[in-house]
Amino acid sequence: MANLTRIDPFSVSGFDPLDDVFKGFFRPVNLGNVTQPQLKMDVQEDDRSYTAHAEIPGVDKENIHVTIDGNQVAISAEVRRENEVKEGARSLRSERYYGKVSRSFVLENEIDETKAEANYKDGVLQLVLPKKVVAVAKKLTIK
C-alpha cells in the first residue's frame, strides 16, 4: 500500500518528516497561524538624545503616527488593503497583514518634543529624540 504524505508548499517550518507525523491526524490541517505583526525596534542612547529605528515595511508615511508625552513614545501605523479583484482569479493564500499596528515604550529621560525628528525611508522609521535639558539646582549662599 502506498504511503500518503501531506505537504504544505507554503510552509516555512523545517523539513524534518517527524515534525509532521501527526499533523492533521486528530484535527483538520491548519495552514498557518495568523498573528498580529509586531513593530521590530532598535533604540540607542547617547549623552544628548535617543535614536530609535522601527521596521514598518509597506506603509505610506502619511499613515504613520508618532506621539511623545514626556518620556513615553508611541508609534502607530495602518496598512490599507487595496481590493483589486481580477476576473477569473481566486485567492489561494493570503498572509500579508492589513490593519493597524502600534507600539509604545518608556525612556529614562523626558524628550524635548520641539526638537524631535522623524524620517521614513525604505520601510524603516528613524526617530531622533533629544533629551530635555534638566535645570541644574542652584545653591544659594547665605549672607
C-alpha positions in Angstrom: 0.0 0.0 0.0 1.3 3.5 -0.9 2.2 5.9 1.9 0.5 9.2 1.5 2.2 12.4 2.7 0.5 15.7 3.1 2.9 18.6 2.1 2.2 22.3 2.6 4.3 24.1 -0.2 3.9 27.4 1.6 5.2 26.1 5.0 8.3 27.8 6.5 8.8 25.1 9.1 11.8 22.7 9.0 11.9 19.7 6.7 12.1 17.1 9.4 9.4 14.5 8.5 8.9 13.6 12.2 7.6 17.1 12.9 4.5 16.4 10.7 3.8 12.8 11.6 0.5 13.6 13.5 -0.3 16.9 11.8 -3.9 16.7 10.8 -4.5 13.3 12.3 -6.7 14.3 15.2 -7.9 17.6 13.8 -8.1 19.4 10.4 -4.8 20.6 9.0 -4.0 24.2 9.8 -2.2 26.0 7.0 -0.7 28.6 9.3 -1.2 30.7 12.4 -2.4 34.2 11.8 -0.8 36.5 14.3 -0.7 40.3 14.5 2.6 41.6 13.5 4.9 43.4 15.9 7.0 46.5 15.2 10.6 45.5 15.5 12.7 48.2 17.0 16.2 49.2 18.0 16.8 52.1 20.5 20.2 53.6 21.2 21.2 56.3 23.6 24.0 58.9 23.8 24.6 61.8 26.1 22.1 64.2 24.3 19.5 62.0 22.6 17.9 58.7 21.9 17.7 57.2 18.4 15.1 54.7 17.5 14.7 52.6 14.3 11.4 50.9 13.7 10.7 48.5 10.8 7.4 49.4 9.2 7.5 48.0 5.7 4.7 48.6 3.2 3.2 51.6 4.9 2.8 55.1 3.4 4.5 57.7 5.6 1.1 59.5 5.8 -0.3 56.5 7.7 2.4 56.5 10.4 1.8 58.5 13.6 4.3 59.2 16.4 3.3 60.8 19.7 5.6 61.9 22.5 4.3 62.5 26.0 7.1 63.3 28.5 9.3 60.2 28.4 6.7 57.9 26.6 6.8 57.4 22.8 4.0 55.8 20.9 4.2 54.7 17.2 1.2 53.5 15.2 0.8 52.6 11.6 -2.0 51.5 9.4 -1.7 49.3 6.3 -4.6 49.5 4.0 -5.6 46.7 1.7 -6.2 47.5 -2.0 -9.1 45.3 -3.1 -8.1 44.6 -6.7 -10.0 41.6 -7.8 -9.2 40.2 -11.2 -11.9 38.4 -13.1 -11.5 34.7 -13.0 -8.9 34.9 -10.2 -9.2 33.5 -6.7 -7.1 33.9 -3.7 -5.3 30.7 -2.6 -3.4 32.1 0.4 -3.1 35.5 2.0 -0.5 36.0 4.7 0.0 39.7 4.5 -1.4 41.7 7.3 -3.8 44.6 6.8 -4.9 46.8 9.6 -3.3 48.8 12.5 -0.2 48.0 14.5 1.2 50.1 17.3 3.9 50.1 19.9 4.9 52.3 22.8 7.9 52.5 25.0 9.1 54.5 28.0 12.5 56.1 28.1 14.6 57.1 31.2 14.6 60.8 30.4 11.9 63.1 29.2 12.0 64.0 25.5 12.2 67.6 24.1 9.4 67.1 21.6 10.1 70.5 19.9 13.4 69.2 18.7 12.4 65.6 17.9 12.8 64.5 14.3 11.3 61.6 12.3 12.4 60.2 8.9 10.9 57.3 7.0 12.9 55.6 4.2 12.9 52.1 2.7 10.4 50.8 5.3 12.4 52.0 8.3 11.2 54.8 10.6 14.1 56.7 12.3 13.3 58.9 15.3 15.9 61.2 16.8 14.6 62.1 20.3 16.7 64.8 22.1 16.7 64.6 25.9 15.1 67.5 27.7 17.6 69.7 29.4 17.2 69.5 33.2 17.7 72.7 35.1 20.6 72.3 37.5 19.7 73.3 41.0 21.5 76.5 42.1 22.9 76.6 45.5 22.4 79.9 47.3 25.0 81.4 49.5 23.6 82.7 52.8 24.9 86.1 53.8 
